[in-house]
Amino acid sequence: MAPNRLFKAALLLSALPICIMPMPALTQGASEQAIMLDPIVIRARDDDGNAADRGTSEYVADAELDRARMGDLKDLFSGIASVSVGGGIPVAQKIFVNGVDMLNLAVTVDGAAQNNRIFHHVSANAFDPGLMKFVRVDAGIAAADAGPNAMAGAVVMETVDAGDVLMDGQAVGGNARLSYGSNGGTLAGSVTLAGQHQGFEWLAYIKRATGDDYETGAGDVVEGSAADLNAGLLKFAYEADTGHRIELSGQRMEDNALRPYRANIIGVGRPFPLRRYDTERSTYTLSYRNMQADGVWDPRVTIGWSEVDIGVDQPLDTAYGVSRGLNKTFSVKAENRFHLSATDSISAGLDYYDRESRYSDALTSGISENAQNIGIFGQARMEPSDPLSLSFGARWDRQDFEGTSGWQDSFSGFSANGSASYAVTDTLSLRAGASTVFGGLTMEDNFIFNPAWDYGALRASRSRNYALGFDYDAGDLRLDGELFLTQIDDVRFSSYAANDSADMESRGFNLGLGYGWADGFLRASYSRSKVKVDGAGTDSYTAVDLGAPLGGVFAIEAQHTLAQYDLTVGGSIEAAQRYSDTEVDADREIPGYAVLNLFAEYTPAGFDGLVIRGQIENVLDKEYADRATYGQDFSSVEPLNEPGRNISLVLTKQF
């Protein structure tokens, strides 16, 4: 072990006595609640969790959220086969839902619309899992109130509040986490402080992760993979006795380090293997709602600002200095929930965004695209009878777009969706849904902006989504499955040379299993998808920013609590089948893999609020790249392989 890794390990171990110092007994609170792997627990916290339009939704479980807090997006979604995350390092991790790039989904954090495209070699959707308390993925069919441009669904994320951190009766409290991973010598720490007094709440969170380059299962060092992350969150809120709640939050995430020349792949003939990527992501929100509202008056308003700023050194073209891409979005959503009964409601309102994407370097003052969109929506969620649940809605959007050349045009269109679920028996339900979505004109990757582009041939995109599935719930045993089809016409697909568009589709099926017992739970899922572009099979290059050739992907998680020992043990398997359906320009098949991960969590009874978790990731030291990692189907590309065996220790202390 290198000296700096020994130092980090010693630092972590030296903190152990501090973390286990005896503390006064605390009342039952957040730290003592069971950490559940069952996603049904999270679904129950969703106001519309039982609605028909949530039939295809996937929820990240409590245990998955908790165990990903010192990790990354791959850890966050590792238990859901239909959501794949590839890229090896956070700055390059791209997310695919049912084979479709998440750039084609509506993404919100605390209600603020997030930016989509940025530099195509980095992620446009990098988030710190340590901030999250709720994550939902609406695959394919999204409700009208999910927002504009939900071409292939939506992703909804919410950050932690003071009430999620404080234990019952606490005025001030928080938690601290410290982790160390052997592969790359990664040391990370986070602290969350929160308080509440007479309706006022505040929360502050900070996280820092640093380390060295990791090694793959073959023992190869992946240069430019060292952790160098800063993240933070501030929240202030006031909730009156009558339920009126105003909340202001701001979060920021930074990663400034040497990365592979093209951050999502290795080398590819460049004389400079690394260059500096300076990435910053910020989101600010101001929201209002009445937490005690019922009846026909339940207004909710969210004002958001999100920004992604990426600066990339250009060592081959020193005259350009640093190439910088800036994407920012101002958004507003105002809606009212008409609660017609305990089970029936209508959501209606309007939303708006003003989005700008800009590129600049030492020789260019700035090339930009701009779009403003205003939408009006309504979504009804009804239960006409005990066995039948319906959800249907529509929205109208108008988009004003300005291109890099000063070209301007307006687009408008309707979107509609409908979902139904019918309980055939007490245990078996059948469900179906469909949607057609107006997508407008999508902003392109600002690192390929060309002021000479001709926009005349571009048209507003439109998608169609279909799903047919079942849910079987016999108490301890749950099974579900669905067939899905997503088609997007005229989706923008440009290069620096010219503006262009393409038609794409993703079709396949998902299967899920959940089995619970008194002290444990098993969750398993399988997803198989096939992506086509312009009617033909595709490879990872042809489908970039649209989808990925994933094929069959597995995810299995299990845990069991040994209450008499204050111990929870478990593990997971992530796997993918061999993908040999090489088409277009791909020249090699993508190998299959199966990776085993194990963990143990100890919560000593004598030390309230303390959790000690040890885990071994990639137990068998496999060399592999996650199926969603770019370029595996080309012999000319060296993909970003995942880390080999990693032994880590995580200490969490609630105070």
HELIX and SHEET records of a PDB file:
HELIX    1   1 PRO A    3  CYS A   19  1                                  17    
HELIX    2   2 ALA A   30  GLU A   32  5                                   3    
HELIX    3   3 ILE A   40  ARG A   43  1                                   4    
HELIX    4   4 ALA A   52  ARG A   54  5                                   3    
HELIX    5   5 ASP A   62  ARG A   67  1                                   6    
HELIX    6   6 LEU A   73  LEU A   76  1                                   4    
HELIX    7   7 PRO A   90  ALA A   92  5                                   3    
HELIX    8   8 MET A  102  ASN A  104  5                                   3    
HELIX    9   9 PRO A  129  LEU A  131  5                                   3    
HELIX   10  10 ALA A  144  ALA A  146  5                                   3    
HELIX   11  11 ALA A  162  VAL A  165  1                                   4    
HELIX   12  12 THR A  318  TYR A  320  5                                   3    
HELIX   13  13 ASN A  446  ILE A  448  5                                   3    
HELIX   14  14 ALA A  563  TYR A  565  5                                   3    
SHEET    1   A 5 SER A  57  TYR A  59  0                                        
SHEET    2   A 5 MET A 132  ALA A 139 -1                                        
SHEET    3   A 5 GLY A 153  THR A 159 -1                                        
SHEET    4   A 5 ALA A 106  VAL A 109  1                                        
SHEET    5   A 5 ALA A 112  ALA A 113 -1                                        
SHEET    1   B 3 VAL A  83  GLY A  86  0                                        
SHEET    2   B 3 LYS A  94  VAL A  97 -1                                        
SHEET    3   B 3 VAL A 100  ASP A 101 -1                                        
SHEET    1   C23 ALA A 536  GLY A 537  0                                        
SHEET    2   C23 GLY A 520  VAL A 533 -1                                        
SHEET    3   C23 SER A 501  TRP A 517 -1                                        
SHEET    4   C23 LEU A 477  ARG A 492 -1                                        
SHEET    5   C23 SER A 461  ASP A 473 -1                                        
SHEET    6   C23 LEU A 428  GLY A 440 -1                                        
SHEET    7   C23 GLN A 408  ALA A 423 -1                                        
SHEET    8   C23 LEU A 388  GLU A 402 -1                                        
SHEET    9   C23 THR A 364  SER A 385 -1                                        
SHEET   10   C23 SER A 345  ASP A 361 -1                                        
SHEET   11   C23 VAL A 322  HIS A 339 -1                                        
SHEET   12   C23 PRO A 299  ASP A 313 -1                                        
SHEET   13   C23 LEU A 274  ASN A 290 -1                                        
SHEET   14   C23 HIS A 244  PRO A 260 -1                                        
SHEET   15   C23 ASP A 228  GLU A 239 -1                                        
SHEET   16   C23 PHE A 200  THR A 210 -1                                        
SHEET   17   C23 THR A 186  HIS A 197 -1                                        
SHEET   18   C23 VAL A 172  GLY A 181 -1                                        
SHEET   19   C23 ASN A 646  GLN A 654 -1                                        
SHEET   20   C23 LEU A 610  GLU A 617 -1                                        
SHEET   21   C23 TYR A 593  TYR A 602 -1                                        
SHEET   22   C23 LEU A 567  ALA A 576 -1                                        
SHEET   23   C23 GLY A 551  LEU A 562 -1                                        
SHEET    1   D 2 ILE A 265  ILE A 266  0                                        
SHEET    2   D 2 GLU A 638  PRO A 639 -1                                        
END                                                                             
